[in-house]
């Protein structure tokens, strides 16, 4: 069998990035080799360092370089409130929005039966271990509003059904600043179903 050449190997490696197909990977490879060799060396060094140093937080399962991430290590956070999200990027989004002062748990995946992604693709065992002997009283399920996110939320709701937690899920509905005529029918319907009573 003919060994793969270096350029083809680089192109193949770049295809592991999200939304990068063969053409995009090839363009990136040409760009790195032709114009950005210093950048490519920095990318290589940064990737090697990250692979060596970045691991999972022992409590929330996100990425960090120590035993605990900065959120779990912060004793001023509300220890009784736990938000469950899909990925570390979701934690970053919530922190940017500054709307959750509790802790997190990152599933590192989602349930997608159509693509063969079952319960083994989310960190359920780690979640159960995280909840044991904890002060958590309220769980907020903050999964995506997609078929996969809904399936994951259902699994989590079933897991917590007979346990003594207050369990909620993020509301769907109107985007902030949205005008009714521009909102899609599904979002509009959900906003009506999940409307709140005013005094």
N, C-alpha and C positions, 0 to 999 in steps of 0.2 A: 504494500500500500504506500502511495506517495505521501511523504510528510507534508504537512500544511506549511505554506510559507508565512513569514512574519507579518506581512501586511494583511493577509487573509485572517490570520489568527487575531490581530488587533481588531479588524472589522467584526469578526464573530464575537469578540469579547464586548465590544461596544453595544451590541444588540441586547445585552442583558438590561440595559437602561430602559425605563418605562417609555413607551410610545416611540421607540427607536427601531425602525425597520432596516432592511438591508441598504437602501439608498442613503438614508440618514447616517447610518453607521459608516458607510464608505466616505461620505462627505466629511464627517468628523475625523476620520483617520487621515484623510488627505490634509485637512486643516492643521491637525496636530503635527504631522510630519513636515509639512511644507512651511508653515508660518509660525507655529507655536511650540517649537521643541523645548524651550525653557518652561513653558506652561505645562507641557506634557510631563517633564521631569518633576515639577512641583506636584502635579496631579498624582503621579506614581508614588512619590514620597508621602503625600497626605493620605492616600488610600492605604498604603502599607502601615502607617502609624495608626490609622483608624481601626484597621483589622486587628492590630495587636492590642490596642488600648480600650476600644469601645466594647462594652458588654451590657447585659440586661440589669436594670435596677432590681435588687432583691425583693422590693416590696411591690412596685407598680409595673415592672416588666418593660419599661421604656428603655431607651439607650442612655447610657451614662458611662463615665470613666471610673467611678468609685463603686462602693457597695450600694450606696443610695444616690438617687438623683437629687437635684437641688430642691424639687418640690417635696419629696418625701422627707428630706432632711430638715425642712422648715417646720419647726414646732409651732409656729403661729397659725398654720393652716388648720381649718376645721377638720378634726380627726373623725367626726361622726358622719361626714358626707363623702361618698365615693362615686366618682363619675367613671363609667366604663366607655372606652373609645376603641376604635379599630387600630389606629396607628400612631406613632409618636408625633406625626405632623398634626394630628387632631388635638393633641395636648397643646402644641404651640399655638394653634388657632384659638383655643379656649383661653389660653393665657393672654394672648394679644387682645381678645375681646374683654378681658378683665371681668368676667361674669361668673366665675366659679372660685370660691375661696377654700374649697375642700381638696381632697386628694384624688388621684386617678388610678385607673388600672388599664393597661394597654393590652388588647387581645392579640396584637400582631397578626391579624388576619380577619377573615369573615367566613361565614358558612355560605357555600354556593353549590348545592347538590347538582346543578346542571353541569358544572365543571369538575365534579368529583371532589369538591372541597367540603369535607364533612367536619364533625366536631374536632377531629385531630388537627385541623388547621387553625384552631383558636386555642389560647392558653387557658382552658377551663380548669385544669388541675391546679395551675398556679393561682388562678382566681380563688378557687375554693380554699387553698392553703392561705392566701392573703387574708381572707375573711375570718379564718379561725382565730379565736381569742383577740379579735380586734374591737375597737370602739365604734365601728361603723353601725349607724342606725338607718341611714338613708342611702339608697343606691339610685343613681341617675343613669339610665341607659342612653348613651349618646352615639348610637350607631347611625350610619348613613341612611338616607331615605331612598334606598334602592331595593331591588328584590333581595339582594344579598344582605343588605343592612336590616331589612325587615325579618329575614329568616334568622339572622343572628340575634336580633332583639327578641324574637319569639323563643328561641332556645334559652336565652338568659331569663326571660320572664317565667318560663316553665321551671327553671332551676331554682328561682327564688320564690315560687308560688306559695310554698308552705313554710317559708322561713320568716322570722320576725323582723323583716326589713320593710321600710316604706320604699316602694319601688315606683319610679316614674320614668317617662321617656320624653326626650325633647319634643316640643310641639312643632307641628308643621303649620305652615300658613303664609300669610302675606309677608313679603320682604320689607324691611324698613325703608320707607320712602317710596314704596311701590304704589302705582296707580292701578285701579281695578281693571281698566280697559286693556292694560298691557300684561296682566297676570294670566298664566295659563289656567285652563279649566280645572285641572286636577288640584293645583295649589289653592285656587279660589274655593273649591268645594271643601277641601280639608280645613281651610281657615274658618268656614262656616260651621263645620262639624265640631271644631275645637274652640269655638268662641267662648269668651269668658263673661260671666255675669258682672254687670256694673251696678253699683249701689244706686 
